[in-house]
Amino acid sequence: MLANYAPSHSQTDVLICLDNQQVAARIGSVLSQRGLTVSAIPTAALQAWYDTGGCQIVVTHTAMIGQVRSRLNLPVVNIEAFIFDRPVHVTEGAARQFDGDAFVKRIFSIINGSQRRMAS
């Protein structure tokens, strides 16, 4: 489930901080299908976000990492790290591709690591 600028974030696993809300919705949908709760905000709304302890991870892009880290004490996943140029010999499809499987594995790796640290 995607929440648009929801004031209560206590039950959010993943905060998606991207201006492209279409991309944020697709990412949120994939993560929601895997049982995570997701909130999406545009980058300009980051200043209004407050960390209530429920959010475990932030997904954003390279240009926002510094702002996210200065505002929130949470792990950050750079969405751009999972976008690759297609091999030259591939003639069909977009010039770039998103490695969704690796992205989801990274999200769960961080969340599971955080839960283990909290239980210790």
ChimeraX commands (.cxc) that place a marker at each C-alpha (Angstrom):
marker #1 position 0.00,0.00,0.00 radius 0.5
marker #1 position 1.31,3.40,-0.87 radius 0.5
marker #1 position 0.52,6.30,1.36 radius 0.5
marker #1 position 0.75,9.78,-0.06 radius 0.5
marker #1 position 2.37,12.09,2.49 radius 0.5
marker #1 position 0.81,10.16,5.35 radius 0.5
marker #1 position 1.26,11.96,8.67 radius 0.5
marker #1 position 1.55,8.73,10.66 radius 0.5
marker #1 position 4.56,6.70,9.63 radius 0.5
marker #1 position 4.83,4.38,12.62 radius 0.5
marker #1 position 3.91,1.29,10.62 radius 0.5
marker #1 position 6.03,2.01,7.53 radius 0.5
marker #1 position 8.81,-0.41,6.63 radius 0.5
marker #1 position 10.11,1.46,3.58 radius 0.5
marker #1 position 10.05,5.19,2.81 radius 0.5
marker #1 position 10.41,5.90,-0.91 radius 0.5
marker #1 position 11.72,9.42,-1.45 radius 0.5
marker #1 position 11.51,10.07,-5.20 radius 0.5
marker #1 position 10.02,12.86,-7.30 radius 0.5
marker #1 position 8.84,10.46,-10.00 radius 0.5
marker #1 position 5.70,9.20,-8.31 radius 0.5
marker #1 position 5.06,6.69,-11.11 radius 0.5
marker #1 position 8.36,4.98,-10.32 radius 0.5
marker #1 position 7.67,5.26,-6.60 radius 0.5
marker #1 position 4.26,3.62,-7.08 radius 0.5
marker #1 position 5.75,0.72,-9.07 radius 0.5
marker #1 position 8.48,0.16,-6.47 radius 0.5
marker #1 position 5.93,0.43,-3.68 radius 0.5
marker #1 position 3.67,-2.07,-5.37 radius 0.5
marker #1 position 6.46,-4.63,-5.72 radius 0.5
marker #1 position 7.50,-4.21,-2.08 radius 0.5
marker #1 position 3.88,-4.29,-0.85 radius 0.5
marker #1 position 3.31,-7.57,-2.71 radius 0.5
marker #1 position 6.17,-8.97,-0.65 radius 0.5
marker #1 position 4.52,-7.96,2.62 radius 0.5
marker #1 position 6.21,-4.63,3.35 radius 0.5
marker #1 position 4.41,-1.43,4.23 radius 0.5
marker #1 position 5.51,1.49,2.08 radius 0.5
marker #1 position 5.10,5.27,2.09 radius 0.5
marker #1 position 6.13,7.45,-0.83 radius 0.5
marker #1 position 6.97,11.13,-0.69 radius 0.5
marker #1 position 8.47,13.53,-3.20 radius 0.5
marker #1 position 11.97,14.73,-2.33 radius 0.5
marker #1 position 10.67,18.20,-1.41 radius 0.5
marker #1 position 8.54,16.65,1.34 radius 0.5
marker #1 position 11.54,15.13,3.13 radius 0.5
marker #1 position 11.76,18.09,5.51 radius 0.5
marker #1 position 8.23,17.35,6.75 radius 0.5
marker #1 position 9.01,13.67,7.40 radius 0.5
marker #1 position 9.66,12.77,10.98 radius 0.5
marker #1 position 11.19,9.51,12.09 radius 0.5
marker #1 position 8.92,7.80,14.60 radius 0.5
marker #1 position 11.00,4.64,14.73 radius 0.5
marker #1 position 8.71,2.57,12.52 radius 0.5
marker #1 position 10.45,3.19,9.22 radius 0.5
marker #1 position 13.37,0.84,8.64 radius 0.5
marker #1 position 14.85,1.98,5.32 radius 0.5
marker #1 position 14.74,4.81,2.78 radius 0.5
marker #1 position 14.86,4.34,-1.00 radius 0.5
marker #1 position 16.03,7.39,-2.95 radius 0.5
marker #1 position 18.36,8.49,-5.74 radius 0.5
marker #1 position 21.99,9.64,-5.68 radius 0.5
marker #1 position 21.32,13.38,-5.44 radius 0.5
marker #1 position 19.15,12.94,-2.31 radius 0.5
marker #1 position 21.33,10.59,-0.28 radius 0.5
marker #1 position 23.12,13.37,1.62 radius 0.5
marker #1 position 19.86,15.11,2.53 radius 0.5
marker #1 position 18.24,11.86,3.63 radius 0.5
marker #1 position 21.21,10.92,5.79 radius 0.5
marker #1 position 21.34,14.37,7.39 radius 0.5
marker #1 position 17.62,14.28,8.16 radius 0.5
marker #1 position 17.00,10.63,9.06 radius 0.5
marker #1 position 19.16,8.11,10.86 radius 0.5
marker #1 position 18.14,5.22,8.62 radius 0.5
marker #1 position 19.80,2.94,6.06 radius 0.5
marker #1 position 19.53,4.28,2.50 radius 0.5
marker #1 position 19.21,2.29,-0.73 radius 0.5
marker #1 position 20.18,4.16,-3.88 radius 0.5
marker #1 position 17.71,3.15,-6.60 radius 0.5
marker #1 position 20.23,4.19,-9.27 radius 0.5
marker #1 position 22.62,1.45,-8.16 radius 0.5
marker #1 position 20.20,-1.08,-9.67 radius 0.5
marker #1 position 19.88,0.55,-13.10 radius 0.5
marker #1 position 22.22,-0.78,-15.77 radius 0.5
marker #1 position 22.89,-0.12,-19.44 radius 0.5
marker #1 position 21.68,-2.97,-21.62 radius 0.5
marker #1 position 24.40,-4.88,-23.45 radius 0.5
marker #1 position 25.15,-3.48,-26.90 radius 0.5
marker #1 position 24.05,-6.70,-28.61 radius 0.5
marker #1 position 20.49,-6.40,-27.20 radius 0.5
marker #1 position 18.45,-4.53,-29.79 radius 0.5
marker #1 position 14.99,-4.66,-28.20 radius 0.5
marker #1 position 13.71,-2.76,-25.22 radius 0.5
marker #1 position 14.95,0.27,-23.36 radius 0.5
marker #1 position 18.61,1.26,-23.35 radius 0.5
marker #1 position 18.67,0.83,-19.58 radius 0.5
marker #1 position 17.22,-1.84,-17.33 radius 0.5
marker #1 position 16.34,-2.11,-13.67 radius 0.5
marker #1 position 17.54,-5.16,-11.72 radius 0.5
marker #1 position 14.41,-5.61,-9.63 radius 0.5
marker #1 position 15.45,-8.94,-8.13 radius 0.5
marker #1 position 18.72,-7.52,-6.79 radius 0.5
marker #1 position 16.88,-4.44,-5.49 radius 0.5
marker #1 position 14.32,-6.48,-3.54 radius 0.5
marker #1 position 17.06,-8.76,-2.15 radius 0.5
marker #1 position 18.96,-5.68,-0.95 radius 0.5
marker #1 position 15.88,-4.23,0.75 radius 0.5
marker #1 position 15.19,-7.48,2.60 radius 0.5
marker #1 position 18.85,-7.93,3.48 radius 0.5
marker #1 position 18.91,-4.55,5.20 radius 0.5
marker #1 position 15.54,-5.00,6.91 radius 0.5
marker #1 position 16.42,-8.48,8.16 radius 0.5
marker #1 position 19.79,-7.21,9.38 radius 0.5
marker #1 position 18.08,-4.36,11.23 radius 0.5
marker #1 position 15.64,-6.72,12.89 radius 0.5
marker #1 position 18.48,-8.98,14.05 radius 0.5
marker #1 position 20.35,-5.99,15.51 radius 0.5
marker #1 position 17.23,-4.81,17.36 radius 0.5
marker #1 position 16.68,-8.28,18.86 radius 0.5
marker #1 position 20.23,-8.44,20.20 radius 0.5
marker link #1:1,2 radius 0.2
marker link #1:2,3 radius 0.2
marker link #1:3,4 radius 0.2
marker link #1:4,5 radius 0.2
marker link #1:5,6 radius 0.2
marker link #1:6,7 radius 0.2
marker link #1:7,8 radius 0.2
marker link #1:8,9 radius 0.2
marker link #1:9,10 radius 0.2
marker link #1:10,11 radius 0.2
marker link #1:11,12 radius 0.2
marker link #1:12,13 radius 0.2
marker link #1:13,14 radius 0.2
marker link #1:14,15 radius 0.2
marker link #1:15,16 radius 0.2
marker link #1:16,17 radius 0.2
marker link #1:17,18 radius 0.2
marker link #1:18,19 radius 0.2
marker link #1:19,20 radius 0.2
marker link #1:20,21 radius 0.2
marker link #1:21,22 radius 0.2
marker link #1:22,23 radius 0.2
marker link #1:23,24 radius 0.2
marker link #1:24,25 radius 0.2
marker link #1:25,26 radius 0.2
marker link #1:26,27 radius 0.2
marker link #1:27,28 radius 0.2
marker link #1:28,29 radius 0.2
marker link #1:29,30 radius 0.2
marker link #1:30,31 radius 0.2
marker link #1:31,32 radius 0.2
marker link #1:32,33 radius 0.2
marker link #1:33,34 radius 0.2
marker link #1:34,35 radius 0.2
marker link #1:35,36 radius 0.2
marker link #1:36,37 radius 0.2
marker link #1:37,38 radius 0.2
marker link #1:38,39 radius 0.2
marker link #1:39,40 radius 0.2
marker link #1:40,41 radius 0.2
marker link #1:41,42 radius 0.2
marker link #1:42,43 radius 0.2
marker link #1:43,44 radius 0.2
marker link #1:44,45 radius 0.2
marker link #1:45,46 radius 0.2
marker link #1:46,47 radius 0.2
marker link #1:47,48 radius 0.2
marker link #1:48,49 radius 0.2
marker link #1:49,50 radius 0.2
marker link #1:50,51 radius 0.2
marker link #1:51,52 radius 0.2
marker link #1:52,53 radius 0.2
marker link #1:53,54 radius 0.2
marker link #1:54,55 radius 0.2
marker link #1:55,56 radius 0.2
marker link #1:56,57 radius 0.2
marker link #1:57,58 radius 0.2
marker link #1:58,59 radius 0.2
marker link #1:59,60 radius 0.2
marker link #1:60,61 radius 0.2
marker link #1:61,62 radius 0.2
marker link #1:62,63 radius 0.2
marker link #1:63,64 radius 0.2
marker link #1:64,65 radius 0.2
marker link #1:65,66 radius 0.2
marker link #1:66,67 radius 0.2
marker link #1:67,68 radius 0.2
marker link #1:68,69 radius 0.2
marker link #1:69,70 radius 0.2
marker link #1:70,71 radius 0.2
marker link #1:71,72 radius 0.2
marker link #1:72,73 radius 0.2
marker link #1:73,74 radius 0.2
marker link #1:74,75 radius 0.2
marker link #1:75,76 radius 0.2
marker link #1:76,77 radius 0.2
marker link #1:77,78 radius 0.2
marker link #1:78,79 radius 0.2
marker link #1:79,80 radius 0.2
marker link #1:80,81 radius 0.2
marker link #1:81,82 radius 0.2
marker link #1:82,83 radius 0.2
marker link #1:83,84 radius 0.2
marker link #1:84,85 radius 0.2
marker link #1:85,86 radius 0.2
marker link #1:86,87 radius 0.2
marker link #1:87,88 radius 0.2
marker link #1:88,89 radius 0.2
marker link #1:89,90 radius 0.2
marker link #1:90,91 radius 0.2
marker link #1:91,92 radius 0.2
marker link #1:92,93 radius 0.2
marker link #1:93,94 radius 0.2
marker link #1:94,95 radius 0.2
marker link #1:95,96 radius 0.2
marker link #1:96,97 radius 0.2
marker link #1:97,98 radius 0.2
marker link #1:98,99 radius 0.2
marker link #1:99,100 radius 0.2
marker link #1:100,101 radius 0.2
marker link #1:101,102 radius 0.2
marker link #1:102,103 radius 0.2
marker link #1:103,104 radius 0.2
marker link #1:104,105 radius 0.2
marker link #1:105,106 radius 0.2
marker link #1:106,107 radius 0.2
marker link #1:107,108 radius 0.2
marker link #1:108,109 radius 0.2
marker link #1:109,110 radius 0.2
marker link #1:110,111 radius 0.2
marker link #1:111,112 radius 0.2
marker link #1:112,113 radius 0.2
marker link #1:113,114 radius 0.2
marker link #1:114,115 radius 0.2
marker link #1:115,116 radius 0.2
marker link #1:116,117 radius 0.2
marker link #1:117,118 radius 0.2
marker link #1:118,119 radius 0.2
marker link #1:119,120 radius 0.2
view
